[in-house]
Amino acid sequence: MDLLEDLETMKFESGIHEEDQSWLYLLGRSHGLMTKACAHATFFCKLLHNLRKLVLEKRTSKCHLTGLREETQDDDALKVGIIGGGHLGKQLAHMLLQFIPIPAENLRISTRRPETLDEFKKLGIQCFYQNASLVGWANVVFLCCLPSQLPNICVEIQTRLGKDCIVYSFVSAIPVSRLKLLLNHTNILRPQYQCAEDLAHIWGANEITAALQDPVILQATCPYSPAGGISLNIKWLEGMFYALLNFCTAKDMPHPQVLQHLSELFSSQHLKACREDEASPLQFQAQDFVSQIYAKNLSQRRPFPLFDLTTVQLKETPFSQYLSNSTTFQDCFTHLYCDSFGISLTKEQEQPEVSTGSPSQ
């Protein structure tokens, strides 16, 4: 097929009639949306993976000091399930394997046609058609199905969902408030994207894992970046942080320890990015996530409450103000995001500040 790669007659566009050429922008928009969606989902999983790893390291160190039983990596390894084995599900699986990287035994795919996923089976990934079994096993479940399939899937899985299981939906036609009702579950993330009329011609048609090695494309996928003509509602970023808090709450972790772990996740990148300014480490406070009154009455040993992620993505939170006002965090986040995909930004490549906007359905 490489011999045919540069032949104009073999390209998709060559079969389009002249009067239909104006619709070709939809192809770029579709690829851009999938690239951003997979990149954001992978980044979230990498953050959660790194947080779990950090928590496990702290526990292991404590066990050595106290003589308690040491947990194995399997006790706290991130387990990811994908419902849907179409193009989106396959691209996401490749991203998770390459950029986290998640071990094959910690990734499973449930689809109506598991026989089409031989490439993943050869890697050691379990592929089957058992949605309920999948969600009972996974820490994070990605919904990569059609809107028409979602109601039946929700009926199948809602009784098997643990309260700390994070459901991440790519089904754009179903709002998060409706998902909450269908699943009887509140630990749900659903990114929302908006496309500009003048969509940039940067997305191409390469495989997503290859496309994200291009600094221009990677920066265009950054949640704070308006580049590329596709923007992400920043409420997703709030939901992601509260999802990390929920993970720690499920482990009954005291909130000062949670804040320390979150700060450590970002501090190294923040110092690397701002070394010239001799910046101090980024340090989250309780009032960044809960009201000042609640934070004042929160004892040192108590964990954060279990947050309703659907409400977080629909209403203003204390973290909304933090995201809007802290340019330090925005710079730090951008560096951490790009570094997660193996690309380090220079000062000239940093993105300008972007308005957070308001949630919409």
N, C-alpha and C positions, 0 to 999 in steps of 0.2 A: 504493500500500500504506500510505502514511502515514495515510490516512483511516480505516484499519481498526486502527491501532496500539492504541488504547485500548478497543476493543471486547472485553468479557470473553469473548464466544462465540468469538472468533478466537484466543484464547490456548491454548497447549498444554494447560494444566491443565483447561480446560473439558470436554475430551473424556475425562477420567479418571473412572471410577466412584468413588463415595464410599468403597467398601471398599478401593480401591487408592490412595487419597490418601496413605497413610503412606509410599509408595515414592517420592514426589516429591522427597525429600531427595537421592536419587541423581542427579537432574538438576543440583542445585547442586554436589554433590561432583564430578561429572564436569567441570563448567565450572571449578570451583576448581582441580582437578588440572591441567587443560590450561593454565590461566592461569599457575600457578606453574611448570609445566614449561617453557613457552615463555619466560617471563621469565628463568628461570635459564639456559637455553641461550643466550638473546640476550646476557645479561650476560657469560657466559663468552666468547662470540665478540667482544664489544666489548673485553674485557680483552686478548684475544689480538691483536685488531686494533690496539689502542693500543700494545701491547708491540712488535709488528712495526714500527709507525710510528716508535716511539722508537728502535729499533735502526737503522732506515733513516736517520733524521735524524743519529744519531751517526756512521754510516758516511759519509754525505754530507759531514759536517763534516770528517771525517778525510781524505777524498779531496781536498777543497779544500786541505788543509794539505800533503798529500804529493804531489799531482799525479797520483794514481791515477785510473783510470776511475771515473766516478760511476755508481752504479746508478740505474736508473729506477724509478718507482713500481711498474711492472708486474713488476719482478724479485722484489719481496717483498710483493705485495698478497695479502691473505687471500682464499682461494678456498674457497667453501662449497658442498657438495653435499647434497641431500636425497633420500633414497630413500623414496618414498611420496608420492603426491599427493592423499591424502585430506584430511579436515578438519584434522587435526593438522599435516600437512605444509604446507598452505596458510596456516594461522595463523602457523606459524613463519616462513615466507617473508615474510609481511607484516611481522612483527616485525623481522626482520633488515634489511629494506629501510628501515624507518622509524627504528629506534633506533640502529643502528650509525653511520651508515647505510652499507650495503654497496652498491657499484655493481651494477647489474643484470647486467653482463657477468661479474661475479665470483660469481654465484649460478646454480646449475643444478639442475634437478629431474629425477629419473628415476622414471618411473611406468609401470604397465602401460597406462594410458589417458591419454597426453599430450594427446589431443584435448580433454580436459575442462579444460585449463589455459590457455585462450585469454587470460584476463585477465593472466596472467604473461607470455605470449608477446608481448603488446602492449607490455609494459614493456621488452622486450629480453632477457628471461630465456630461456635455452635449456631446452626441456622435451622429453624423449625417453624411450625405454625402453632404456637401455644402462647397466646397473649397473656393470659392470666398467670401462667407459670413464670413468664418473663418478668412481670412487674413484682411478683412476690420475691424475686431474687435480686433485682437491680436496686441501686441507690439513685440512679438517674435514668429516666425513661424518655426517649425522644419519640414524639408522634410525627411520623413522616408519611401519613396516609392521606387519602382524598377526603374532602369534607363529607361526602355521602357515606363514607365508611365509618366516620368517627362515632356517631351515636351507638352503633352496635358494639364497637370496640370498647366504649365507655361502660356499657352494660357488662361486658365480659370482665373488665379489669377492676372496677371500682371497689369490689369487696376484698380484693387482694392487695390494695395499695396500703403500705404502711404510712403512718402520718409523717415520717421523715423522708419518704421517697419524693424526689423532685420530678415533676412531670414537666417536660419542656416541649411546647407545641409549636410545630411549623405550620399548622392548619390555619391560614390567615383568615379564612371566611368565618371562623367561629371565635367570637370575642372571649376574653378571659372570664368575664362574668358568667357567660353561658357554660364554659368549661367547668367552672366551679360547681354549677348545678348538676351537670352531666356526670361528673366524677365524684361528687360529694367529698371534695378535697380542696384544700386551700394552698398547698405547696406547689404552685403552678407558675411557670415562666412562659411568657409569650411575647416575643419581640414584634414590634410594629415598624414597618418600613414605608417610606414615602418616596415616590419617584418624581423628579423634576421633568418638565417638558423638554428641556435641552439636555438630555442625558449624554454624558461624556462618552466618547468612543475609546475607552481604555480597557474594557473588560475582556475583549477578545473571545476566543472559544477554547482556550487551553484547559486541561484538567486543572481543577481548583488547587490541588496540592502544588502543582508547578506554577500556577499563576501567582500564588502568594509568596513566591520567592522573588517576585518583582517588587522593589520598594515602592514604586508608584501605585501599584494595585493594592499592596498591603496597607499603605497609608490611607488609601481611599476607603478601606474597610474599617478603619479605626472608628469606634463609636462616637468620638468627638468631631470627626471630620465630615464636612459637607461635600468633599471632593467626589467626583464620579457621578453626581446627579442622583444618588440614592442615599437618603438620610435615615438614621435610626432614631426612634423616639427614645430619649434618654431615660425614660422611666424604666426601661429594661435594665439599665445599669443599677438603679435603685433596687429593683427586684433581685438582681444577682447578689448584691451585698447582703440583703436581708436573708437570702437563701443560705449564704455562708454562715450568718448568725444562727439560723435555724439548725444547721448541721451541728454547731457547737452546743446549742441548747438541748438537742436530742441526746447529747452525751453528758448532760447535767454539768457543763463546764462553768465555773464562776465567771461572771462577766469581765472582771479585770484581766483574766487570762485570755479571754476571747479577744479583747481589744489589743492585747500585746501580740497575739498571733497575727491578727490582721495587719497591724503596723509592721511587723517583721516581714510579711509578704511583700510589702511595698517599699520598705525603707532602703534596701540595697540598691534598687533601681533608682530611687529618688536621689540618693547620695551620688550615684554614678552620673546621673543627668545634671546635677547641680553642684558638682565638685568645685567648680570655679568660684561659686558664690559662698562656699563653705557653709552650705545649708545644714540645718539640724535634721535628725531623722523625723519622718512623718509619724505623727502620733495621734491615733483616733481617741476620742473621748466618748463616754456614755451618752452625753447630750447630743452627739452627732447623729444618734439613731433613735433616741426616745426623748420625750419632753423633759425639760429641765426639772419639773416637779417630780416626775417618775424617777429620773436619774438621782435626784437628791435623796429619795427614799429607798433606793436600791442598795441593799447591804452588800458588803464585799464578797460574801460567799454565794450570793444568789446568781443564777444564770439570767440571761435575757429572757423575756417571754417568747413564746412561739408565735412568730408573726404570720399574719394572713397575707401571703404574697400577692393574691389577687387585689386586695385592698391597697397594698403598697403601690401597685402599678396603675391604680385608678385615682388615687388621691395624693395630696401633698403630705410629705413626711418631714421630720427634722433633717433627714439626709438630703432632701430636695434642696434646702437652703445651702447645705454644705457643698453640694455639687455645683451650685450656681456661683458661689462666692469664692471657692478655693481654687485659684489658678495654680497653686502649688500642686494640688492633687491632680488637676487636669494634665499638667506636664508629666507628672510622675506616672499617671495611668497610661498616657500615650507611649512613654518609653517602655513600660512593662509589657504593654500589648504587643508592640513590635518585636521586642526581645523574645517574647514567647514563640514567635515564628522564626527566630534565628536572624533577625535583622536589627542592628543597632542604629538609632537615629543620630545624626549630627545636629548641631544647633540650627543650621540652615534648613534642615528638613522638618523641623517641628511645625505642627499645625497651629493655626490661630485659634483663639477661644471661640467656642460655638455656643449659641443660645440653647438652653435645655428644652425650651418649648413646653407644651402642655399635652397631657395624654388625650388620645382620641380613640374612638372605636370604629 
